[in-house]
């Protein structure tokens, strides 16, 4: 099997020799932004939406990407094509670039663009959508919106990693993080929805969440199905007593939750609303109208 090729600043390198400098501020300080994107049947799902979010994240940290938005889209498509994967995961990264050991971003002469395309199953496991996952409510709070905002998809994921380590130590698959006020925020790398009385609810951006692309798709599909959707604060008690809970994200896709902190969620997994949404999402992700054709 051919070794995957990685795009770095306009050139392709075999995975085994693809490297960035140890003086890159993305490596030294987590100074950069990224996107995770999926390819389904040769179509890059919601590519423009992902790249637009990348540029918003970059703007928020005053990082000038050395390509236009359309040039970035073309680079992603080209990287998918040279690798030939019809179903794959893309990691698109823009770092501040090579500088010195100080924090000053002005020392970084030019941002660096890296595009990785690999075949990768859903991050919580391919069978998770059938069996559900177990979560804990982490003691690590999501960074507040007035600190390192998770509206920016930056290279700094330490907040999530600490919660993930807590979940691993507890024998759970993942963790739910609360915001600085004690309301539900999101999982370590996925958005969260609850179902109560047939109504969907998901935490708002003010709860410190990433405004997820898959989250937005699920909200659109739910409205199409006639399911009411609310963006509002959710208490831990509401979470534990919900009829259904599921996670959404590019890496995870859509994953039902079976238990949280030892409390069983719902009567069966996936629940009826979650199952309908998964079925609709499976149709949407292979619809060429929802992405950019690469192969």
N, C-alpha and C positions, 0 to 999 in steps of 0.2 A: 504494500500500500504506500502511495506517495506521501511523503512527509508534508504536513500542512505548511503553507506559506504565510508569513506575517508581513503586513504592510507597515513600514516604518519610514515616515517622511518621504513618501513618493517612491520608495524602492521595496522590493520583495526579498525576504530572507527566509530560509528554511527554519522551522521551529527550533531546531537544536542550536542554531547560531544567532537567533534573533535576540538582540540585546539593546539596552539603553545604558547611558553613563551612570555611574554611581554618584555623580555630581548633579544629576537631574533632580530638580526640586520636587518632582512627583514622588521619587524614591525617598529623598531626604526628609520631606515635610508633608507628604500627602497633598501637595499643592497641584491640583489639577481636577479635571472633571471626566466623567465617563458615562457611557450608555451600554446596557445589555439589550440585545435585539435578537429576534428569532427569524429564521428562514423556514418557511413551510412550503413544500412542493416547488421550490425554486423561486418563490415570491418572498421578498423581505417585508415582513409584516409591520405595518405602521412605520415604515422607515422615515418618512418626512417628519412625522410627529416626534419620533425619537431624536432626530437630528435638530429639530427646532428646540426641543428641551435642552439638548446639549449646549446650544448657543445661548439659551437663557441662563443656564448654570454658569457658563463661562463669563457672561456679562456681569453676573452678580459678584464674581470674584475678580473682576477687572482683568480677565485673561483674553487677549486678542488672538483668536484662532487665525492662523495664516492661510486660510482657504475660505472661499465663499461657501454658503450653505449648499448650493447646488454642486459645487466641486466636491464637497464632503460626501454628498449622496452618491455621486459618481464613483468616488474612491471606494466606498463600501460595496457598491455593486460590482466593481472590478475585482475586489478581493474575494467576494463570493464566487465569481466566475472562474478565477484562476485556481481556486481550490475545488470547484466542481461539486460541492455539497448541496443537495437539494433540500435537505433538512438539517439545520445547524443552528448553533448559537454564535452570535457575534459580540465581541467586546471591543467597543470603540473608546479609545482613551486619548485625551489631550492633556499633556503635562505642561507645567510652566517652562520646562526646558532646562538646559545645563546652566548652572550658575556656580556660586562658591558655597562655602559652608555657613555663610550667614543667611539670615532670613530675607534680606532685601530682594524683592522680586525684580528690581531694576537690573540686577546683576545677571539675570537670565536673558541671553541674547535673542532667543527665538523659541516659541513653544514647539513641542514635538507631538506628532500625531501617530498613533499606533492602532492598527485594526487587526484583530485576531478572529479567525473563523474556525470553529471546531464543532464536531458532533458531540452533543452533550444532552443527556437525559434531564428531565426536570430535577431541580436541585434537592427536592425533598423525596425523590424516588419516583420511578415510573408507576408503581402500584399505589401511591399515596391517594390518588383520586378515587380509588376503589375502597381502600381500607381506612382512609382518614389518617390524620396525624395527631400526636399528643403535644400539648403545649403546657408551659408554665407561665405564670405572671411574674415577670422578672423584677428583681429589686433595683435593677439598673434603669433609671428613668431616661426617656428619650430627651435628647438635647432640646432646650426650649427654642422657640422661634427667634428670640432675641440673642441667641448664642450662635453655635454652628448650625445654621438652619438646614434641616433635611429636605427643604424645598430645592436646595442645591444638591445635585447628585455628584458629590465630590469624592476624591480618592481617600478621604478620611472616614473610615468605617469602624473606628475603635469603639465607639458607642455601641454599635450593633454586635461587635465581636465579644464584648464583655457580657452582653445578655446571652449570646449564643453559648459561651463557655458555661454560664450558669445553667442553661437548659441541658447541655451535655452532662454536667455533673449530676443533674437531677434525673437523668435517664429519659428525658423528653426529646422530641424531634426539633422543637424550636421554642421560642419565647414570645409572649406578648409583652410589649413595652408600654408603660403608662407615660403620660406627659407630665410636665412639671406641676400640674394642678391635681393629678391623680386620676384623670380620665384616660380611657383607652386611646392609644396612638396607633401603633401598627406592630407587625412582627419584625424580626431582625432584618429581613430583606424582602418583605411582602406587605401589601396592604391587607386590611381586614374588613370583612362584612359580617353583620349578624342578620338573622331573620327572626322576626317576632310577629306572630299573627299574620303571616304572609307579606309583611312589609320589610323591605331591605333597609338597613341603615349602615352607614360607614362614617368613620371619624372625619372631620373637616381638616383643611390645611392648618387651621389654628391649633390643632392638636400635635403639631410637629411632624406631620407625615410627609412623605414624598408623594406629589401628585402623580400617581402611576398611570402609565399608558394602558395597561391591562385593566386597571381600576375604571378608567374612563370608558373602555369598551364594554365592560360588564354593566356599567350604569346605562349605557345606550341600549344594550341588548335587553336589559330588564324592562326598560320603558317600552320597547318594542313588544315584549311579552305581556305587557299590561301589569307589570309588577311595580308598585310604588317604591320609589327610592328616596331616602332622606340622608342628607349630610348633616350630622349633628353630633354633639358630645355623647359618649357612651360610658356609663359607669362600669366598674368591674363586676358589680352584682348583675347588671343587665347582661353583660357578656356571659357570665356563668349560667344564667337562667334562660338563655336564648333557645329558640326552637332549632336553629341551625347556625353554624359559624363556618365561614370559609375564608381562605387566603387567596390573594391574586397577585401575580407579578410575572414579568417576562421569564425569569428563571424558573419560578415555581409553576407557572401557568395558573390553573384553578385547583385548589386543594381543600377538600372538606376537613373539618376539625372534628375528631372523635371525642377528645377529652381535654380539659384545661385544669391544671393543678389537681388532678385526680377526680374532677367532676365530669361525669358523662354529659355530652351535649346531644340533645335530641334522641329520637327513638331508633333511627337507623342512619347509616352513612353510605353514600351521601343522602342528605335529606331531599325531599321532593323539589324544593325550589332550587337548591344547589345543582341537582341533577339536570333540571331544565336549562339552567344557565350554562353548564358544561356542554350540553348537547348543542346549544346555539353557538357557543364559542368555537367548538370544533368545526362548525360550518363556516363561521366568519374567518377563521385563521387561514383557511385554504381558498378563500375568495380573492381572486386577483385584484378586485376593486379595492381591497383593503391593504394594498402594499405596492411595492415596486418589483417588477419582474426582473430577475437576474439570470435565471437559467430556463 
